[in-house]
Every structure is written in C-alpha cells, then in structure tokens.
Amino acid sequence: MSTPPLHHPAPDTGLLIVGGGPAGCAAARMAASVGMRSVLIEPDALCRNLYRIPALNNTLGGHTDGASLATAITGELNNTALCHIELGRYVTELRAHDDHVTATLDNGRRLTAPYAIAATGVAPLQPRDVSWITVSSPLPLPPLWQAGPEEAENRTLLVLGGDRLIGTFLRAHPRTRTRLLVAYPASDDYKVEEIRDDPRVTLHPVAHLTLHRLATAETRGRDGIPHRLAADATYLSIGSAPAPPPGGLRPAPGGYCPPAAQHPRLIVAGDLRSPRYQRIQTALGSGAEAALRAYYTARDVPTGETG
Ligand SMILES: Cc1cc2nc3c(=O)[nH]c(=O)nc-3n(C[C@H](O)[C@H](O)[C@H](O)COP(=O)(O)OP(=O)(O)OC[C@H]3O[C@@H](n4cnc5c(N)ncnc54)[C@H](O)[C@@H]3O)c2cc1C
C-alpha cells in the first residue's frame, strides 16, 4: 500500500499516537526502535486501565498483576527519547488528508504528521446507552472496577448491571468489607453466576430501574413487583463501547473501527479494533505492528500482506 508523499503542512512529528494504553505505548516504543519520532497523546496516566487488574495470567514477561506491568511500561516510555508524551490532553478530532493527518487537541492545538495511530480503546457504557435504566442526571457514573478499597470499605454500593468485571473488583479487594447490591437485566443472568456465592453480593434481577438520586433507585422486578434500593454510592457494570476519537475514522456497525476499513494514513490498534481480542498482549502486538505499518508505508516498502 503506498500513499502520496508529504507536501503540506510541515509535520510536527513522524507519527501521532492517540491513546496511551498498552497499544499506544507499544506503538511508541516500536516507532522509536526504527528511528521514528512520535507524539503520544493521553488524557490520563499511561496504561491507566492496567492499575486495577489484580492478577495477570495471560501476559508474558513475568508480571503477575496489572500495576507492575503498567509501572514497567511507563518507565520504559519515559526513557524513550524519540517519543514526546503529551499527558493531560485528549484528541477532539482526528482527520486524514491526502498527504498528512491532523489531530486537534482539547486546548485547540493542532498537530500534524504523515500517519496517526488510533489506540483509544473502549469506554464504559452509561445508563443512557441501555433501555432498562432511567436516570434523570446526565452526569457520567464511574465503572465499579475503578473503585478503590477506600471507596468501598464498610459501604453499600449500588451496581447497575451484572457485567463480569464485578468479579474482577471482588478479587481485587478480597479483604474489603463492602456490600454490593447488583441490579441486572435478564441479558446478564449468565454473567452473575461467578459472583452469586460471594457473601458481599446481593443480586436483584430487574426488568427496569429508575435512579432517583445518585444512590437511590426504584426497581421493577421480573415478577412486576417494585422494590426500593438505597446505597452509599452507585457504580456501573453494564459493559463498554468503543471510544474512537471523533473525525475521520470509519466505524463498523457497533462502533469498532476495523483497521482494514480505514484511510491508509489512519492506523487502528488495540481494543478499538473489535470486541474480540481485547487483551493486553494483543493490544501490545497490534500497537507495535501499527508503528511498523507506518514505517514501511512511509518508505514505500511492501509488507507482503495479501488481504
Ligand atoms: C477491569 C479490567 C480487567 C482486565 N483484565 C485483563 C486481564 O487480566 N488480561 C488481559 O489481557 N486483559 C485484561 N483487560 C483488558 C485490557 O486492559 C485491554 O485489552 C487493554 O488495556 C487494551 O489496551 P488499549 O491500548 O487498546 O486500550 P486502553 O488500555 O483502553 O487505552 C486507551 C487509552 O486511550 C485514551 N484515550 C481515549 N480517548 C482518547 C482521546 N480522544 N484522545 C487521547 N487519548 C484517549 C484513554 O485515556 C486510555 O488510556 C482488562 C480490562 C479491564 C477494564
């Protein structure tokens, strides 16, 4: 695949990397290894999602929890001279043109490069995204897996949805005394099996839930009987959805951005590609591959792929 040479405007770097999760960090590291400069844009901390993963059993390299892997990756990135890390900023628009790409940041600054890698992963679904919850406040609610022990200790948490990450939370805080009131729709019935026997969990199968204040809800059970749930705080466990930066990416139905469907100057890596393969190791591999794709394409070197 060849793209026209860069004529205009002068690039700020060789590669823009949007998102500092495992995919974006692997892209930056691989780009540097072949001499490409990059700018990586991340609104939060590098590999922020890994810090809450209590145990790892599917990632090579000797890391047994997400925090130790995140710390190692962050240290390596901070020592990658060819990568400029733009922390605390996010991309509000990513566009591809014939001979360059542009990324607009939330402060209005515009960055230009020959290629960009979109590695923005997935974000938690909100109540407005599902029909079984009615909520008056438009404020986003946090996912349960982001809650630390200090937010859970001796508290009752209302959890909306029965997605599997509740099990991750309980394993992450085995000694934390908390009470989870889990209200979930019929589609999550099979997912709650792994938490059913945890004494900290009370399951509330519901047909509909109305969140009145931040931790008080009226529910209609599957039997039609109303209940009232009161807790100290409300967290989400209703799943996640792809979070592409706005602009020129071409999502498939469902919102994921298949790499093969994109403009040749926009390369997608990590969880944003599809609902399958959402793992740290696959994100690392796809980020590294995305950087090599930009490197070879810029030099008109065929990669030997056929499809
Ligand atoms: C609770 C939990 C437990 C998990 N456990 C495991 C496990 O045990 N093993 C495993 O292999 N995987 C696990 N995963 C999955 C794994 O974390 C993901 O597959 C991996 O983090 C995906 O990497 P990524 O770089 O594609 O995306 P992410 O890690 O999601 O990183 C995307 C980054 O993009 C940033 N971003 C988003 N929008 C923008 C924007 N507009 N501009 C700039 N930056 C933006 C975000 O801030 C984020 O840092 C778990 C996930 C969770 C949530």
The ligand as an SDF file (V2000), in Angstrom:
LIG
                    3D

 53 58  0  0  0  0  0  0  0  0999 V2000
  -11.0370   -4.3600   34.8990 C   0  0  0  0  0  0  0  0  0  0  0  0
  -10.3050   -4.9040   33.7150 C   0  0  0  0  0  0  0  0  0  0  0  0
   -9.6080   -6.0930   33.8240 C   0  0  0  0  0  0  0  0  0  0  0  0
   -8.9020   -6.6010   32.7230 C   0  0  0  0  0  0  0  0  0  0  0  0
   -8.1790   -7.7580   32.8800 N   0  0  0  0  0  0  0  0  0  0  0  0
   -7.3900   -8.2050   31.8590 C   0  0  0  0  0  0  0  0  0  0  0  0
   -6.5390   -9.3400   32.0180 C   0  0  0  0  0  0  0  0  0  0  0  0
   -6.4790   -9.9480   33.0840 O   0  0  0  0  0  0  0  0  0  0  0  0
   -5.7740   -9.7290   30.9480 N   0  0  0  0  0  0  0  0  0  0  0  0
   -5.8050   -9.0750   29.7420 C   0  0  0  0  0  0  0  0  0  0  0  0
   -5.0840   -9.4760   28.8220 O   0  0  0  0  0  0  0  0  0  0  0  0
   -6.5980   -8.0060   29.5620 N   0  0  0  0  0  0  0  0  0  0  0  0
   -7.3940   -7.5430   30.5860 C   0  0  0  0  0  0  0  0  0  0  0  0
   -8.1940   -6.4450   30.4080 N   0  0  0  0  0  0  0  0  0  0  0  0
   -8.2390   -5.8170   29.0570 C   0  0  0  0  0  0  0  0  0  0  0  0
   -7.0420   -4.9080   28.8130 C   0  0  0  0  0  0  0  0  0  0  0  0
   -6.9370   -3.9650   29.8590 O   0  0  0  0  0  0  0  0  0  0  0  0
   -7.2520   -4.2110   27.4710 C   0  0  0  0  0  0  0  0  0  0  0  0
   -7.3720   -5.1800   26.4450 O   0  0  0  0  0  0  0  0  0  0  0  0
   -6.0840   -3.2930   27.1200 C   0  0  0  0  0  0  0  0  0  0  0  0
   -5.8940   -2.3090   28.1410 O   0  0  0  0  0  0  0  0  0  0  0  0
   -6.3580   -2.5930   25.7920 C   0  0  0  0  0  0  0  0  0  0  0  0
   -5.3220   -1.6990   25.5070 O   0  0  0  0  0  0  0  0  0  0  0  0
   -5.5630   -0.4600   24.5300 P   0  0  0  0  0  0  0  0  0  0  0  0
   -4.2650    0.2660   24.4950 O   0  0  0  0  0  0  0  0  0  0  0  0
   -6.1680   -0.9170   23.2590 O   0  0  0  0  0  0  0  0  0  0  0  0
   -6.6910    0.4230   25.2280 O   0  0  0  0  0  0  0  0  0  0  0  0
   -6.7670    1.0900   26.6660 P   0  0  0  0  0  0  0  0  0  0  0  0
   -5.9350    0.3650   27.6620 O   0  0  0  0  0  0  0  0  0  0  0  0
   -8.2220    1.2230   26.9300 O   0  0  0  0  0  0  0  0  0  0  0  0
   -6.1210    2.5310   26.4510 O   0  0  0  0  0  0  0  0  0  0  0  0
   -6.7630    3.5090   25.6820 C   0  0  0  0  0  0  0  0  0  0  0  0
   -6.2460    4.8590   26.1330 C   0  0  0  0  0  0  0  0  0  0  0  0
   -6.7350    5.8540   25.2230 O   0  0  0  0  0  0  0  0  0  0  0  0
   -7.0120    7.0300   25.9540 C   0  0  0  0  0  0  0  0  0  0  0  0
   -7.9720    7.8270   25.1800 N   0  0  0  0  0  0  0  0  0  0  0  0
   -9.3010    7.6030   24.9970 C   0  0  0  0  0  0  0  0  0  0  0  0
   -9.8420    8.5610   24.2290 N   0  0  0  0  0  0  0  0  0  0  0  0
   -8.8330    9.4010   23.9040 C   0  0  0  0  0  0  0  0  0  0  0  0
   -8.7530   10.5900   23.1120 C   0  0  0  0  0  0  0  0  0  0  0  0
   -9.8290   11.1030   22.4740 N   0  0  0  0  0  0  0  0  0  0  0  0
   -7.5500   11.2170   22.9970 N   0  0  0  0  0  0  0  0  0  0  0  0
   -6.4330   10.7110   23.5940 C   0  0  0  0  0  0  0  0  0  0  0  0
   -6.4670    9.5860   24.3550 N   0  0  0  0  0  0  0  0  0  0  0  0
   -7.6370    8.9490   24.5060 C   0  0  0  0  0  0  0  0  0  0  0  0
   -7.5660    6.5390   27.2800 C   0  0  0  0  0  0  0  0  0  0  0  0
   -7.3850    7.5070   28.2970 O   0  0  0  0  0  0  0  0  0  0  0  0
   -6.7490    5.2730   27.5220 C   0  0  0  0  0  0  0  0  0  0  0  0
   -5.6460    5.4810   28.3730 O   0  0  0  0  0  0  0  0  0  0  0  0
   -8.9160   -5.9190   31.4750 C   0  0  0  0  0  0  0  0  0  0  0  0
   -9.6470   -4.7270   31.3490 C   0  0  0  0  0  0  0  0  0  0  0  0
  -10.3320   -4.2120   32.4650 C   0  0  0  0  0  0  0  0  0  0  0  0
  -11.1180   -2.9330   32.3090 C   0  0  0  0  0  0  0  0  0  0  0  0
  1  2  1  0
  2  3  1  0
  2 52  2  0
  3  4  2  0
  4  5  1  0
  4 50  1  0
  5  6  2  0
  6  7  1  0
  6 13  1  0
  7  8  2  0
  7  9  1  0
  9 10  1  0
 10 11  2  0
 10 12  1  0
 12 13  2  0
 13 14  1  0
 14 15  1  0
 14 50  1  0
 15 16  1  0
 16 17  1  0
 16 18  1  0
 18 19  1  0
 18 20  1  0
 20 21  1  0
 20 22  1  0
 22 23  1  0
 23 24  1  0
 24 25  2  0
 24 26  1  0
 24 27  1  0
 27 28  1  0
 28 29  2  0
 28 30  1  0
 28 31  1  0
 31 32  1  0
 32 33  1  0
 33 34  1  0
 33 48  1  0
 34 35  1  0
 35 36  1  0
 35 46  1  0
 36 37  1  0
 36 45  1  0
 37 38  2  0
 38 39  1  0
 39 40  1  0
 39 45  2  0
 40 41  1  0
 40 42  2  0
 42 43  1  0
 43 44  2  0
 44 45  1  0
 46 47  1  0
 46 48  1  0
 48 49  1  0
 50 51  2  0
 51 52  1  0
 52 53  1  0
M  END
$$$$
